[in-house]
Amino acid sequence: MLFRDIIGQEATKQQLRQNVREGRIPHAQLFAGISGIGKLQLALAYAQYLNCPNRTDEDSCGTCPTCLQYQHLQHPDLHFVFPIVKTDAGDTCDAFLEPWREIILNKHYFNLEEWHEALGVETKQSMIYEKESGEILRKLSLKAYGDGYKVMIIWQPEKMNADCANKLLKILEEPAEKTVFLLVSEHPEKLLSTIQSRVQTVRVPRLETETIAAALMQRGIDATKATDIARIANGSYLAAVHKAAETEENQQELRDFIALFRDAYTVGVLSDPQKKYESLKRLRQWSLDMADAKVGRERQKHFLQYAQQQVRENYIRNIGQPELNYQMEAERDFSVRFAPFIHDGNVEAIMNQLDLAERQIEQNGNAKMIFFDLCLQMIVLIKRKKV
C-alpha cells in the first residue's frame, strides 16, 4: 500500500513519514478512529514505507522486491491478526489469510460486517482467540527475512478475548528488537487500560466532505449527488460508498417512511371520515407488510433506524438549521412539506417510539403488534401541538 493511494489523511501521512525519517519508531502504535477513514490502509502504507530500502521523503518506491511483496500482502515479515469465527478450516488467523488478503486487495475499505460476509458467516460473535497470542509469539520468534522491521498488524484488537489481551500485554511490555505492533481500532476504549498505556495513539480524523466527494466523483458519480452523499457520510469514505450503492432499498425505505406519516397525518389531523377510514386501512396493511417474514428483522431494524434519522432531519429543518441537514434530494423534497409537523411538542416522543420499536424487534418481539402499535402511536403524536 502506497501513501498516495490512500484517500485524504494528508496530515497523518506526513506525521508517519516524518517519524520514519527521524528514526522515531515506536514499538507499538494504535491507529484509532471511526470505520471507513483509512486506518488499516495507513498502517499498511506505514509498514511498507518503514521497510522500503528506496523510500523517498513522500512515499515508498513501489517497485523494489520489498514493496512488491507488501503490495501483495505476502512479505514474510508482515503478519496479521484479525477477528475470526472458529470453523473446520481452523481456529487461528493463518487459516483465513486468503480471504483476508482478498478483501483488502479488492475492496480496500471494509468493515466488520463485510469481513463476516467474506468469511461466509452471519454471526456477530467473531473474536481473536487466546490461541492467537501463541501464534504471535511464534511468528515474532522467527528469524527476520531481511534487515527491516517485523510488523504485526492487529485489526480490531478490541475483539480480543481477555486471555489473549493479557498475553499481548506481556508481549508489549518486553518487545523484541526491530518489531513493530500496529493496532487498528474503532473502539480503543474497549482495550485494556494497560494496553492503551503501552501504545502510542495515532488519532485518525474523519475525512473532509470535499475529499470524500472528490473520491466519489472519480467513481463516476455526478458532483451534486457526490456532495450530498459526502455530507451524509459524516467523514467516512466507506459510509459514502455504501450510500452510493444503495438504490431500490433506500428508495423503498423513503417510500415506507412517507406512507407511515402521510396516513398517520390523515387519520390524526384531517376531519374527512372516509379519508380517515381509507388511511387507517392502509396503515394496517403497512404494518402487515413491514412485519412480513420476507422483510426480515435486519431490514425492519434498518428501516426504524432510517426513520429516526429522517425525523431528526425534519426537526432540524423545522427549527431553521438547513446547513445541519444531511439528506438526499428526494428526502429534501418530502421534508419541505413534512418538516412543520416535527417540532418541540412531539419530536422526542416520536423518536422514543421508533427507538422502542427497534429494541422490540431486536428482542424478537411480535412484529405485527410492534408495527401496528407504532402506527397508532404516530397517529396520536403527529397531531400534537407545538410547545
Secondary structure, 3 states (H helix, E strand, C coil): CCHHHCCCCHHHHHHHHHHHHCCCCCCEEEEECCCCCCHHHHHHHHHHHHHCCCCCCCCCCCCCHHHHHHHCCCCCCEEEECCECCECCECCHHHHHHHHHHHHHHHCCCCHHHHHHHHCCCCCCCEECHHHHHHHHHHHHCCCCCCCCEEEEEECHHHECHHHHHHHHHHHHCCCCCEEEEEEECCHHHCCHHHHCCCEEEECCCCCHHHHHHHHHHCCCCHHHHHHHHHHHCCCHHHHHHHHHCCHHHHHHHHHHHHHHHHHHHHHCCCCHHHHHHHHHHHHHHHHHHHCCCCCHHHHHHHHHHHHHHHHHHHHHHCCCHHHCCCCHHHHHHHHHHHHHCCCCCHHHHHHHHHHHHHHHHCCCCHHHHHHHHHHHHHHHHCCCCC
